[in-house]
Amino acid sequence: MSPRKIFSSALILVALLAPVAAVSAQDQSAAFAANLFFSLCLIEKGNPDSPPQYPEFRLNRLRPDAEAMFLSGKPGKAWGANASFGNFVVSITDDRLCSVHVRRVAASKATEVFLLALKHITDGGAMQELPLEKKNYSYGTVVTRSFAYLPKQQDAFYLAVLSTTDAPDAPVQAIMSSRRRNGT
């Protein structure tokens, strides 16, 4: 069974085991974001052609002006997904920086699912957490956790970054990003 199917099955199993009323919008939002991140950023390695191959995410290409905002002026593509439990954007630059932007999610939930996604991508390689960073903005503090991962069987390494805030006025409350270095 592929890593994507194992991870997706695990998230679905968690949702099924919890009583329906107990699955909050925060939990659903975090799980959906983690599934996007795991599938498109980690498994597909930020391949800009992969989002249309995942109809279950119901991603729609953004308008050029919105796309430019999420790509920070870099060439690439961006897609949006709107669900009853949240709004999401996946951006992939031409140099394969893949990011999942989550409009509303608790920082603790985003961190939990981000770490779970990283745990499921390991294959016995080395993972190292880099120093935690905090930065203040007009709407609140953003906490950034970064991880360097060197897979056992590959000649490349990955940098995975999670930025979160619980500030209610933040434009987004979580960004999960990944980029593969030294390879395609």
C-alpha positions as CSV (number, residue, x, y, z in Angstrom):
1,M,0.0,0.0,0.0
2,S,1.4,3.4,-0.9
3,P,2.4,5.9,1.8
4,R,-0.3,8.3,0.6
5,K,-3.0,5.7,1.0
6,I,-1.8,4.6,4.4
7,F,-1.7,8.2,5.7
8,S,-5.1,9.0,4.1
9,S,-6.6,5.8,5.6
10,A,-5.2,6.7,9.0
11,L,-6.9,10.1,8.9
12,I,-10.1,8.6,7.8
13,L,-10.0,6.0,10.5
14,V,-9.5,8.7,13.2
15,A,-12.5,10.6,11.8
16,L,-14.6,7.4,11.8
17,L,-13.6,6.3,15.3
18,A,-14.5,9.7,16.8
19,P,-18.2,10.5,17.3
20,V,-19.5,12.6,14.5
21,A,-20.5,15.4,16.8
22,A,-17.0,15.4,18.4
23,V,-15.2,16.1,15.1
24,S,-14.8,19.8,15.2
25,A,-14.2,22.1,12.3
26,Q,-10.7,22.6,13.7
27,D,-10.1,18.9,13.5
28,Q,-11.5,18.6,10.0
29,S,-9.5,21.6,8.8
30,A,-6.3,20.3,10.3
31,A,-6.8,16.8,8.8
32,F,-7.6,18.2,5.4
33,A,-4.6,20.5,5.4
34,A,-2.3,17.6,6.5
35,N,-3.7,15.4,3.7
36,L,-3.1,18.2,1.1
37,F,0.5,18.7,2.5
38,F,1.3,15.0,2.7
39,S,-0.1,14.2,-0.8
40,L,1.0,17.2,-2.8
41,C,4.1,18.5,-1.0
42,L,5.7,15.4,0.4
43,I,4.6,12.4,-1.8
44,E,4.4,14.4,-5.1
45,K,7.4,16.5,-4.1
46,G,5.8,19.7,-5.2
47,N,5.1,18.6,-8.7
48,P,3.0,21.5,-10.2
49,D,1.1,19.0,-12.4
50,S,-0.1,16.8,-9.6
51,P,-3.0,18.8,-8.0
52,P,-5.5,18.1,-10.9
53,Q,-4.7,14.4,-10.3
54,Y,-6.4,14.5,-6.9
55,P,-10.1,15.1,-7.6
56,E,-11.0,14.3,-3.9
57,F,-9.5,17.7,-2.9
58,R,-11.8,19.6,-5.2
59,L,-9.0,22.1,-6.0
60,N,-9.7,25.0,-8.4
61,R,-7.0,27.0,-10.0
62,L,-6.9,30.6,-8.6
63,R,-7.3,33.7,-10.7
64,P,-3.9,35.2,-11.7
65,D,-4.1,38.1,-9.2
66,A,-4.9,35.8,-6.3
67,E,-2.3,33.3,-7.5
68,A,0.4,35.9,-7.6
69,M,-0.4,36.8,-4.0
70,F,0.1,33.2,-2.7
71,L,3.2,32.7,-4.9
72,S,4.8,36.0,-3.6
73,G,5.6,37.0,-7.2
74,K,7.4,33.8,-8.1
75,P,6.4,31.8,-11.2
76,G,4.2,28.8,-10.3
77,K,0.6,27.8,-9.8
78,A,-2.0,28.0,-7.0
79,W,-5.3,26.2,-6.3
80,G,-8.0,26.9,-3.8
81,A,-10.3,24.6,-1.9
82,N,-13.4,25.7,0.0
83,A,-15.1,23.3,2.4
84,S,-17.7,23.7,5.1
85,F,-14.9,23.4,7.7
86,G,-12.4,25.8,6.1
87,N,-10.6,27.5,3.2
88,F,-7.3,26.3,1.8
89,V,-4.8,27.3,-0.9
90,V,-2.1,25.1,-2.3
91,S,0.8,27.0,-4.0
92,I,3.6,25.4,-5.9
93,T,6.4,27.5,-7.4
94,D,8.4,26.5,-10.4
95,D,11.3,25.6,-8.2
96,R,8.9,23.2,-6.3
97,L,8.3,25.2,-3.1
98,C,5.0,23.6,-2.1
99,S,2.8,25.3,0.5
100,V,-0.6,24.7,2.0
101,H,-2.2,27.8,3.4
102,V,-5.0,27.3,6.0
103,R,-7.3,30.2,6.7
104,R,-8.5,29.1,10.1
105,V,-7.1,26.3,12.3
106,A,-5.7,26.2,15.8
107,A,-1.9,26.3,16.0
108,S,-1.9,23.2,18.2
109,K,-4.0,21.2,15.7
110,A,-1.9,22.3,12.7
111,T,1.3,21.4,14.6
112,E,-0.1,17.9,15.5
113,V,-1.0,17.0,12.0
114,F,2.1,18.5,10.4
115,L,4.3,16.4,12.7
116,L,2.2,13.3,11.9
117,A,2.7,13.9,8.2
118,L,6.5,14.2,8.6
119,K,6.5,11.0,10.7
120,H,4.8,9.1,7.9
121,I,7.2,10.2,5.3
122,T,10.3,9.0,7.1
123,D,12.0,5.8,5.8
124,G,14.8,5.5,8.3
125,G,16.4,8.7,7.2
126,A,17.6,11.5,9.5
127,M,15.3,14.2,10.7
128,Q,16.5,17.3,12.5
129,E,14.5,20.1,14.0
130,L,16.1,23.5,13.4
131,P,15.8,26.3,16.0
132,L,12.3,27.7,16.6
133,E,11.6,31.2,15.3
134,K,9.0,33.7,16.6
135,K,8.1,36.9,14.7
136,N,5.7,39.6,15.7
137,Y,3.3,41.1,13.3
138,S,0.5,43.7,13.7
139,Y,-2.1,40.9,14.2
140,G,0.0,38.7,16.6
141,T,3.0,36.4,16.9
142,V,3.9,33.8,14.2
143,V,5.8,30.7,15.4
144,T,7.9,28.8,12.8
145,R,9.2,25.3,13.2
146,S,11.6,24.0,10.6
147,F,12.8,20.4,9.9
148,A,15.6,19.2,7.7
149,Y,15.1,15.6,6.5
150,L,17.6,13.4,4.6
151,P,15.9,10.3,3.2
152,K,17.8,7.0,3.5
153,Q,17.5,6.1,-0.2
154,Q,17.8,9.5,-2.0
155,D,20.5,12.0,-2.9
156,A,18.3,15.0,-2.0
157,F,17.1,16.4,1.3
158,Y,13.9,18.2,2.2
159,L,13.2,21.2,4.2
160,A,9.7,21.3,5.8
161,V,8.4,24.4,7.6
162,L,5.3,25.1,9.6
163,S,4.3,28.6,10.5
164,T,1.3,29.1,12.8
165,T,-0.5,31.7,14.8
166,D,-3.7,31.7,16.9
167,A,-4.2,35.4,16.2
168,P,-7.9,35.8,15.0
169,D,-7.0,38.6,12.7
170,A,-4.2,36.8,10.9
171,P,-4.8,36.4,7.1
172,V,-4.0,32.7,7.5
173,Q,-3.4,30.7,10.7
174,A,-1.1,28.0,9.3
175,I,1.3,27.5,6.4
176,M,2.8,24.1,5.8
177,S,5.7,24.1,3.3
178,S,8.2,21.7,1.9
179,R,10.9,21.9,-0.7
180,R,13.2,19.2,-2.0
181,R,16.8,20.3,-2.5
182,N,19.6,18.9,-4.7
183,G,17.4,16.9,-7.1
184,T,14.1,17.0,-8.9
